[in-house]
Amino acid sequence: MTPSSNDRRLAWENARDDAHLAFRLWCEAPLAARRDAYTVYRAAADREDVAVAALMTA
């Protein structure tokens, strides 16, 4: 089953929102937690990149 254009758009919107939240949490993280928060942010940003690529190839 191939995802519809709407499914791909929703997947990208969710990934975008996750990346924005992860970025905010990284920025606000205490010094001792910044490394882990950055790792979480980068993973979320990578997922957003994949989702937008899938959206653009629709």
TORMAR-751258 format. One line per 10 residues: number of its first residue (from 0); their letters; for each residue x, y, z of N, C-alpha, C. Coordinates in Angstrom, 1 decimal. Each point is the difference from the previous one (the first is absolute). Layout:
N
NUM) a) X Y Z X Y Z X Y Z | ... .
This chain:
58
0) mtpssndrrl) 0.8 -1.2 0.0 -0.8 1.2 0.0 0.9 1.2 0.0 | -0.3 0.9 -0.9 0.8 1.3 -0.2 -0.7 1.1 0.8 | 0.8 0.7 0.8 -0.6 1.1 0.8 -0.6 1.1 -1.0 | -1.1 0.6 0.4 -0.6 1.0 -0.8 0.8 1.3 0.2 | -0.2 1.0 -0.9 0.6 1.3 0.2 -0.3 0.6 1.3 | -1.3 -0.2 0.5 -0.4 0.5 1.3 0.8 -0.7 1.1 | 0.2 -1.3 -0.1 0.7 -0.7 1.0 1.5 0.5 0.1 | 0.6 0.2 -1.2 1.4 0.6 0.0 0.0 1.4 0.6 | -1.0 0.8 -0.3 0.0 1.3 0.5 -0.1 0.0 1.6 | -0.9 -0.9 0.4 -0.2 -0.1 1.5 1.3 -0.5 0.7 .
10) awenarddah) 0.6 -1.0 -0.7 1.3 -0.5 0.5 1.0 1.1 0.1 | 0.1 0.8 -1.0 1.0 1.1 0.0 -0.4 1.0 1.1 | -1.2 0.4 0.2 -0.4 0.9 1.0 0.3 -0.5 1.4 | -0.3 -1.3 0.2 0.4 -0.6 1.3 1.5 0.1 0.3 | 0.7 -0.4 -1.1 1.5 0.0 0.2 0.5 1.4 0.2 | -0.5 1.0 -0.7 0.3 1.4 0.2 -0.2 0.4 1.4 | -1.2 -0.3 0.5 -0.4 0.4 1.4 0.9 -0.7 1.0 | 0.4 -1.2 -0.2 0.9 -0.7 0.9 1.4 0.6 0.0 | 0.4 0.4 -1.2 1.4 0.6 -0.1 0.0 1.4 0.6 | -1.1 0.8 -0.1 -0.1 1.3 0.6 0.0 -0.2 1.6 .
20) lafrlwceap) -0.8 -0.9 0.4 0.0 -0.3 1.5 1.4 -0.4 0.5 | 0.6 -1.0 -0.7 1.3 -0.5 0.4 1.0 1.2 0.0 | -0.1 0.9 -1.0 1.0 1.1 0.0 -0.2 0.9 1.2 | -1.3 0.3 0.3 -0.3 0.8 1.2 0.5 -0.6 1.3 | -0.2 -1.3 0.1 0.5 -0.7 1.2 1.5 -0.1 0.1 | 0.7 -0.1 -1.1 1.4 0.1 -0.1 0.5 1.3 0.5 | -0.6 1.1 -0.5 0.4 1.4 0.4 -0.2 0.2 1.4 | -1.1 -0.6 0.6 -0.3 0.3 1.4 0.6 -1.0 1.0 | 0.7 -1.0 -0.5 0.5 -1.1 0.8 1.1 0.5 0.9 | 0.0 -0.5 1.2 1.2 0.3 0.9 1.3 -0.5 -0.6 .
30) laarrdaytv) 1.0 0.5 0.4 1.3 -0.3 -0.6 0.3 -1.5 0.0 | -0.3 -0.7 1.1 0.3 -1.4 0.1 -0.9 -0.9 -0.9 | -1.1 0.6 -0.5 -0.8 -0.8 -0.9 0.1 0.4 -1.5 | 0.8 1.0 -0.3 0.0 0.6 -1.3 0.5 -1.0 -1.1 | 0.9 -0.9 0.3 0.5 -0.9 -1.0 -1.1 -1.0 -0.4 | -0.7 -0.5 1.0 -1.1 -0.9 -0.4 -1.1 0.7 -0.7 | -0.3 1.3 0.4 -1.1 0.7 -0.6 0.4 0.3 -1.5 | 1.3 0.3 -0.2 0.4 0.2 -1.4 -0.1 -1.2 -0.8 | 0.3 -1.2 0.5 -0.2 -1.2 -0.7 -1.4 -0.3 -0.4 | -0.9 0.3 0.9 -1.4 -0.1 -0.2 -0.5 1.0 -1.1 .
40) yraaadredv) 0.5 1.2 0.1 -0.3 1.0 -1.0 0.4 -0.4 -1.4 | 1.3 -0.5 -0.1 0.5 -0.4 -1.3 -0.8 -1.2 -0.6 | -0.4 -0.9 0.8 -0.8 -1.1 -0.5 -1.3 0.5 -0.5 | -0.6 0.9 0.7 -1.3 0.5 -0.4 0.2 0.8 -1.3 | 1.0 0.8 -0.1 0.3 0.7 -1.2 0.2 -0.9 -1.2 | 0.7 -1.1 0.2 0.2 -1.0 -1.0 -1.3 -0.6 -0.5 | -0.9 -0.3 0.9 -1.3 -0.5 -0.3 -0.8 1.0 -0.8 | 0.1 1.3 0.3 -0.6 1.0 -0.7 0.5 0.1 -1.4 | 1.3 -0.1 -0.2 0.6 0.0 -1.3 -0.5 -1.2 -0.9 | -0.1 -1.1 0.6 -0.6 -1.2 -0.8 -1.4 0.3 -0.3 .
50) avaalmta) -0.8 0.5 0.9 -1.4 0.2 -0.3 -0.2 1.1 -1.0 | 0.8 1.0 0.0 -0.2 1.1 -1.1 0.4 -0.6 -1.3 | 1.1 -0.8 0.0 0.4 -0.6 -1.3 -1.1 -0.9 -0.6 | -0.7 -0.7 0.9 -1.1 -0.9 -0.5 -1.2 0.9 -0.5 | -0.2 1.1 0.7 -1.1 0.9 -0.4 0.3 0.6 -1.4 | 1.3 0.4 -0.2 0.3 0.7 -1.2 0.1 -1.0 -1.2 | 0.1 -1.3 0.2 0.0 -0.9 -1.1 -1.3 -0.6 -0.3 | -1.1 0.5 0.6 -1.3 -0.4 -0.2 -0.5 0.4 -1.3 .
